[in-house]
Amino acid sequence: MESSTAVAVVADFKYLKRYLQRFLNELRGLGQYEGELIIITSLFTPVFLLPPIWKDKNITIVRQKKIKFDKFTRNILKNLETGSEPNRFRTKQFQWHKLNLFDISLKKWKYIFYLDLNMYIHYDLNKILKVKPQDKIFARCDSFPSFDRKLSSQFDQTNDLFSKLNDSFDLETSNYFQTGILYFDTSIISKNTKKDLLELAKEYPISITNEQGIMNLYFKFIKNLYYELPIEVDEYMTYFYWLIDSKKIIVTKQNRIKYK
């Protein structure tokens, strides 16, 4: 039987141990969310070692196989040219596990609101959840508010595959999204969705932002399902990377003020 809406996180044991308690405190406290929390993790994560999971009676553990690539694809990903930034495949490989959000088993829920586990929740999350992404995926534009970054920035432009990618997709757009916050109707998931995402990652293994570049190719261009998460609900901003002194922002990536 399909449930209505759930909040979800994707994390390995290291991330759960580091961030889960603080995230739960904010989710249940400032976030005023009493509903189901889905934790998507690998098959062998020892969740019994995490007291926050025993104590919260509205947590569902969903175990999925780790996302793995063949040796040829791994070698490309490990050696991408990332400029001054560290290679995310080397430092944050578990980010690829977010593709499990689109496993057919997640259709048990009607709507899923995904957050990176290290996000900060400052106000009532239900204000966002009352807006429903009917048959689509909501996310926040990565280049907001200046719109000075392009989708091409998410890929290794020195790789030979970039030319083929650029011919196939409009990489000059600044209207592409972050994957740190995703809100979607599970009607967008078919039995092949996760498989198609993996195949796309193998075809173009040059995303320097791991799953983010690939999800944009798939949900924005191939499926045309991406819509901007509403910037504001009531008197609140839904999400921004930084805190802003003069704004009430429900979710932020950082917990410090950058803008007045």
C-alpha positions as CSV (number, residue, x, y, z in Angstrom):
1,M,0.0,0.0,0.0
2,E,1.4,3.4,-1.0
3,S,2.1,5.8,1.9
4,S,1.9,9.6,1.3
5,T,5.1,11.6,2.0
6,A,8.4,10.8,3.6
7,V,11.6,12.5,4.2
8,A,14.7,10.6,3.1
9,V,18.4,10.6,3.5
10,V,21.2,8.6,1.9
11,A,24.2,7.8,4.0
12,D,26.9,5.3,4.9
13,F,27.8,4.4,8.5
14,K,30.5,7.2,8.7
15,Y,28.0,9.9,7.7
16,L,25.2,8.5,9.9
17,K,27.5,8.4,13.0
18,R,28.7,12.0,12.3
19,Y,25.4,13.7,11.4
20,L,22.3,11.7,12.2
21,Q,21.7,12.9,15.8
22,R,22.0,16.6,14.9
23,F,19.8,16.1,11.8
24,L,17.1,14.2,13.8
25,N,17.1,16.9,16.5
26,E,16.5,19.6,13.9
27,L,14.0,17.5,11.9
28,R,11.8,16.7,14.9
29,G,12.4,20.0,16.6
30,L,12.8,23.2,14.5
31,G,11.5,21.3,11.5
32,Q,8.3,20.2,13.3
33,Y,8.3,17.0,11.2
34,E,6.8,14.0,12.9
35,G,6.4,11.7,9.9
36,E,8.5,8.9,8.5
37,L,12.2,9.2,7.9
38,I,13.7,6.8,5.3
39,I,17.4,6.1,5.7
40,I,18.8,4.6,2.5
41,T,22.1,2.8,3.2
42,S,24.2,-0.1,2.1
43,L,23.4,-3.8,2.8
44,F,25.9,-4.1,5.7
45,T,25.7,-0.8,7.5
46,P,25.6,-1.7,11.3
47,V,22.7,0.5,12.2
48,F,22.3,-1.3,15.5
49,L,25.4,0.7,16.6
50,L,23.5,4.0,16.2
51,P,21.4,4.9,19.3
52,P,19.4,7.6,17.4
53,I,17.9,5.0,15.2
54,W,16.7,2.8,18.1
55,K,15.1,5.8,19.9
56,D,13.1,7.2,17.0
57,K,10.1,5.0,16.3
58,N,9.4,6.5,12.9
59,I,12.5,5.6,11.0
60,T,12.5,3.1,8.1
61,I,15.8,1.5,7.0
62,V,16.1,0.8,3.3
63,R,19.1,-1.2,2.4
64,Q,20.4,-1.2,-1.2
65,K,23.5,-2.5,-2.9
66,K,26.3,-0.1,-3.2
67,I,26.5,1.6,-6.6
68,K,29.5,0.1,-8.4
69,F,31.1,0.7,-11.7
70,D,33.3,-1.5,-13.9
71,K,37.1,-1.0,-13.8
72,F,37.2,1.0,-17.0
73,T,34.6,3.5,-15.7
74,R,36.2,3.7,-12.3
75,N,39.6,4.6,-13.8
76,I,38.1,7.5,-15.8
77,L,36.2,8.8,-12.7
78,K,39.2,8.6,-10.5
79,N,41.3,10.6,-12.9
80,L,38.9,13.4,-13.9
81,E,40.4,16.9,-14.1
82,T,38.7,18.8,-11.3
83,G,40.8,22.0,-11.2
84,S,41.4,23.2,-7.6
85,E,38.6,21.0,-6.2
86,P,39.3,17.5,-4.9
87,N,38.2,14.6,-7.0
88,R,34.7,13.7,-5.6
89,F,34.8,10.2,-6.9
90,R,37.8,9.7,-4.6
91,T,36.5,11.7,-1.6
92,K,32.7,11.3,-1.8
93,Q,32.1,8.2,-3.8
94,F,29.1,7.3,-1.6
95,Q,27.2,10.2,-3.3
96,W,26.5,7.9,-6.2
97,H,24.3,5.9,-3.7
98,K,21.7,8.7,-4.3
99,L,20.8,6.9,-7.5
100,N,19.1,4.4,-5.2
101,L,16.4,7.1,-4.5
102,F,15.0,6.0,-7.9
103,D,14.9,2.3,-7.2
104,I,11.4,0.8,-7.9
105,S,11.1,-0.2,-4.2
106,L,10.7,3.5,-3.3
107,K,7.3,3.6,-5.0
108,K,5.9,2.5,-1.7
109,W,5.8,6.2,-0.9
110,K,3.9,8.8,-3.0
111,Y,6.2,11.7,-2.4
112,I,9.8,11.7,-1.2
113,F,11.6,14.8,0.1
114,Y,15.4,14.0,0.1
115,L,17.9,16.1,2.0
116,D,21.7,15.6,2.3
117,L,22.2,14.5,5.9
118,N,24.5,17.4,6.6
119,M,21.9,20.0,5.8
120,Y,20.6,22.4,8.5
121,I,16.9,22.7,9.2
122,H,15.8,26.0,10.8
123,Y,12.0,26.2,10.5
124,D,8.8,24.2,9.9
125,L,9.6,21.7,7.1
126,N,5.9,21.0,6.6
127,K,5.6,24.4,4.8
128,I,7.6,22.9,1.9
129,L,5.9,19.5,2.1
130,K,2.5,21.0,1.6
131,V,3.5,21.9,-2.0
132,K,3.3,18.7,-4.0
133,P,5.6,17.9,-7.0
134,Q,2.9,16.2,-9.0
135,D,4.5,13.9,-11.6
136,K,7.8,15.9,-11.4
137,I,11.0,16.4,-9.5
138,F,11.6,19.7,-7.6
139,A,15.1,20.8,-6.9
140,R,16.9,24.1,-6.4
141,C,18.9,25.7,-9.2
142,D,22.6,25.3,-8.6
143,S,23.5,28.7,-10.1
144,F,20.9,30.7,-8.1
145,P,20.9,33.6,-7.4
146,S,23.6,35.0,-9.8
147,F,23.0,32.4,-12.6
148,D,26.6,32.7,-13.6
149,R,27.4,29.0,-13.7
150,K,26.5,26.7,-16.5
151,L,25.8,23.0,-16.6
152,S,29.1,22.5,-18.4
153,S,30.9,23.3,-15.1
154,Q,29.7,19.9,-13.8
155,F,31.8,17.9,-16.2
156,D,35.5,17.5,-17.1
157,Q,35.8,19.6,-20.2
158,T,39.3,18.3,-20.9
159,N,38.0,14.7,-21.4
160,D,37.5,13.5,-25.0
161,L,34.0,12.5,-24.1
162,F,33.0,16.1,-23.4
163,S,32.6,17.0,-27.1
164,K,30.1,14.2,-27.6
165,L,28.3,15.2,-24.4
166,N,28.2,18.9,-25.5
167,D,26.7,17.9,-28.9
168,S,24.0,15.9,-27.2
169,F,22.9,18.2,-24.4
170,D,22.6,22.0,-23.9
171,L,25.4,22.4,-21.5
172,E,25.3,26.2,-21.7
173,T,22.2,26.4,-19.6
174,S,22.4,27.9,-16.2
175,N,19.1,26.3,-15.2
176,Y,20.4,23.1,-13.8
177,F,19.9,21.8,-10.2
178,Q,21.7,20.7,-7.1
179,T,21.1,17.2,-5.7
180,G,21.4,18.2,-2.1
181,I,17.6,18.7,-1.9
182,L,15.2,16.8,-4.1
183,Y,11.4,16.5,-3.8
184,F,9.7,14.2,-6.2
185,D,6.6,12.2,-7.0
186,T,7.5,8.6,-7.2
187,S,5.3,8.3,-10.3
188,I,8.5,9.4,-12.1
189,I,10.2,6.1,-11.2
190,S,9.8,3.2,-13.5
191,K,11.4,-0.3,-13.3
192,N,14.3,1.0,-15.5
193,T,14.9,4.4,-14.0
194,K,17.9,3.5,-11.8
195,K,19.3,1.3,-14.6
196,D,19.0,4.1,-17.1
197,L,20.8,6.5,-14.7
198,L,23.6,4.0,-14.3
199,E,23.9,3.4,-18.0
200,L,24.1,7.2,-18.6
201,A,26.8,7.5,-16.0
202,K,28.8,4.8,-17.8
203,E,28.2,6.4,-21.2
204,Y,29.5,9.8,-19.8
205,P,31.7,9.0,-16.9
206,I,33.0,12.6,-16.7
207,S,30.7,14.2,-14.1
208,I,33.0,15.9,-11.6
209,T,30.1,16.3,-9.2
210,N,29.4,12.6,-9.2
211,E,25.6,11.9,-9.5
212,Q,24.6,15.6,-9.8
213,G,25.8,15.9,-13.4
214,I,24.1,12.7,-14.5
215,M,20.8,13.4,-12.7
216,N,20.7,16.7,-14.6
217,L,21.2,15.1,-18.0
218,Y,18.5,12.5,-17.2
219,F,15.8,14.5,-15.4
220,K,16.2,17.8,-17.1
221,F,16.8,16.8,-20.7
222,I,15.9,13.1,-21.3
223,K,12.8,13.1,-19.2
224,N,12.0,16.8,-18.9
225,L,10.8,16.3,-15.3
226,Y,12.9,19.0,-13.4
227,Y,11.1,22.0,-12.0
228,E,12.4,24.6,-9.7
229,L,11.6,24.1,-6.0
230,P,9.5,27.2,-5.1
231,I,11.9,29.8,-3.8
232,E,9.4,31.0,-1.1
233,V,6.5,29.6,0.8
234,D,4.5,32.0,3.0
235,E,7.2,34.4,4.4
236,Y,10.0,31.8,4.3
237,M,12.6,31.0,1.7
238,T,12.6,27.2,1.1
239,Y,16.4,26.7,0.7
240,F,19.6,28.6,0.2
241,Y,23.2,27.5,0.5
242,W,24.0,30.1,3.2
243,L,22.1,31.8,6.0
244,I,21.0,35.3,5.1
245,D,20.7,37.8,8.0
246,S,17.4,39.3,6.9
247,K,15.7,36.1,5.7
248,K,13.9,33.1,7.3
249,I,15.3,30.1,5.4
250,I,13.8,26.7,6.1
251,V,16.8,24.6,5.0
252,T,20.4,25.6,4.4
253,K,23.6,23.8,3.4
254,Q,25.8,26.0,5.7
255,N,25.1,27.2,9.2
256,R,26.7,30.6,8.9
257,I,25.7,34.0,7.4
258,K,27.2,35.1,4.1
259,Y,24.6,37.6,2.9
260,K,22.9,40.5,4.8
